[in-house]
């Protein structure tokens, strides 16, 4: 149990923050105050990790700029995979393009989803947020609990938004891959990279599958964070004609 003490503390802190936001918003949002607090909490989290996301995009651009040199190395060491890998990583390191940095935003964001999941599926937070409702549906409600009353339409709307965002993100990823010949700055040569290039555009749809087993509160989180990601990526990855001048 001691191993989970930090998580328990994080859940308690998140519960306190959400309770404070709920009380703050209640005069304006009424019965939607808790849901609004979840949205604001999510936005705060994304703002907190936004510098990492910016660093991720910059790193991907550096790797994309290095693509011609990577292809040259691939041709030079086609028969020596170990040397090729060593030389490619040395090239990235010299240029300050860390291939691992792209995972940081997701790795840092994941614990927040876990905290929210525990907050709205257990009494660990000790704030009574599980008793809150949105449009007549408990925030701890799962799809498996039934779709009677307002639960069906509410989950349908949230899942439709998630599906639309996933489709848009996947479509954008395919376009970017086709335009630059890479996915997230990774060369597409080789069977492994080819499989990766086909799978990555499908990853946004996993949020829809995950939402099917999450409570309503966490689904609200997913909708908010996925929409934020889509907008953020559209802004950060927009074509930069100035850089070509």
N, C-alpha and C positions, 0 to 999 in steps of 0.2 A: 504493500500500500504506500510505502514511503516514496516509491518511484513515481507515483502519480501526484505527489504533493505540489509540485510546480503547476501542473495542469489544474488541480483543484483551486489553487490560488488565482490562476488566470481566469477560470470560470467565475469565481467570486468577484474579481475585479470587473470582468465584462458585465456581469449581472448588475453590479453597482452603477457602472457607467450607463447601461441601458435604462435602469430605473430612473436615474437622474435626468436622462434625455426624455424619457416618457413623461415625467412630471413637468418638465420644461415645456413640452409640446402639447400636453393635454388641453390647456385652455384654447389652443388653436386647432388641433387635430381631433379632439374628442376621442371617440372609440378607435380611431386609427393611429393614436399617439405611439403605441408600442411598435407597430409596423413602420411608422415614420422614423422612430428611433433606430430600428435595425438598419434602415436605409442610410441614415446619417452616420451610424457607426461604421458601416461598410465603406462609405465614401472617405471617412477619416482614415481607415486602414489603407485604402488604395492611395490616398495622398501621402501617407507615411512611407509606402514602398515605391512611390513614383520615381525617386532618384535612381533606384535600382533598375526600374524599367527603362529609364532614359539611358543608363549605362549599358543595359542589354542591347538596345537598338543601336547605340553607337558602336558597340562591339561587333554586331552583325554587319554593319556597314563597313567596318574595317576588314572583316573576313571576306565580304563580297568584293572589296577592292583588291584583295589578295588572291582572288580566284584564278587569274591568269598564271600567277607564280605557282599556285597549288597544282594546276594542270601540268605545268612544266615539270614539277617534281614527280607527278604521277607517271609521266612519260619516261622520265629519267630513271626512276626506281620501280618500274612496272613489275620487275621480277624479284623485288626485295621489299615485301610489305613492312617488315620491321623497321628498316631504314627509312622507308617512306613515311611511316607514322612519326618517327623521331624527327625527321626533317620538317614535316608539316607543323608539328607542335613547336619546334624551334622557330619557325617562321612566324607563327602566331604570337609566340612569346616576345620576339624581337619587335614586332609591330604593335604590341600591347593589346592584341585581340585574344582575350581569354575565352576559349570555347565552352568553359564550364559556367561562365557568368550568366548565360541565358536561362539557366535553371533557377537562379536565385529568387526572382519574384514569386514563382510558383511554390518553391520550397518554404519561403517565408510566409506566404499567404495561407498555406495549408493548415497550420496550427490554429489560425483564426476560425476557419470553418469547423475544425474539430471542437474548439471552445464553444462556438455557437450551437453546434449539434448537441453537446453535452448540456449546455445551458437550457435548451428547449426540449430535452428528452428526459432529463433527470431533475431532481430537486437540489442538485449540487450547488447551484448559485445562491440558493436560499433567499430569493427575492420575490417569489410568487409569480414570476413572469409566465409560467406555464398556464396560469389561470386567465391570461389575457386572451382576447378574441379579436378577429378581424372579419368583418362582414358576417358575423354569426358563426365563425369557424374558429375553434381553439388553435392557437399558434403551435401547439404540440401535435396537431392532427396530421396523420399520414394518409396517403391514398389508400393504403391497405385497411384503414379504419372505416372506409366507406365513402361514397360520393353523394350521399343524400343531402338534401337541402342546398345550402350555398356552397358546400365543399366542392361539388363537381364543377360548377361554373368557375369558381375561384381558381382551382388547380388548373382547369383547362386554359384559362387566360394566361396564367403564369407559365405554363408549359409551352403555350403558343409563342409567347415572347421569347422564351429560351430557344425554341426551335428556329425562330426567325433570326435571332442573333447568331446562332450556330451556323445557319445556312449562309448568312452574310459573311461571317468570319472565314468559313471554309472556302467560299467562292473567292474571297480576297486572297487567301493563302495560295490557292491554285493559280490565280492570275500572277501573283508575285513570283511564284516558282517558275511559271512559264516565261516570265519576262526576263529574269536574271539567271535562270538555270540553276538556282539554288533554293533550298528551303531553310530559312532561318540562318543563312550564311554557310550552310553545309554543302560541300560539293556533291553533285549527284552522280558522279562516276562510280561504278562498282555496284554489284548486286545489292549489298546492304544499304547503300545510300538510295538506290532506286526504290527499294521497299519502304524506306523511311519517307521518301518523297511522296509515296502514295498514301501512307498512313497518317502523316501529320495533318493534312487538310480534313481528315475525319475526326480528329481529336475534339474539336468544339462540340460535336454531337454527344460526347460522353457526359456533358453536363446535363443533358436531357434525361439520360438513363439514370444518372445519380439522383436527380430530382425526384424520380419515381419512388425512391425509398427513403427520402428525407422528410422531416416534419415541415410544416408550412413555414415556420420561421426561417429555417435554413434554405428553403426554396426561395423565399424573398431575398435572402442574402445572395443566392446564386444568380437570380435575375439581375440584381443590382450590380454585382461584381462582373458578370459577363457583359452587361451593357457598357459598363465603364471600360472594360478591356477593349471592346469593339471600337468605341469612340477614341480611346487612347491610342490604339494601334493605327486608326485612320489618320490621326493627327501626327503622330511620331514617324509613321512610315510613308507619309505623303511624298510624292516625287519632288526632288530638290533640284530644280533646273538651274538654280544659282550656282550650285556646286560644280556644274559642268562648264561654267564660263571661265 
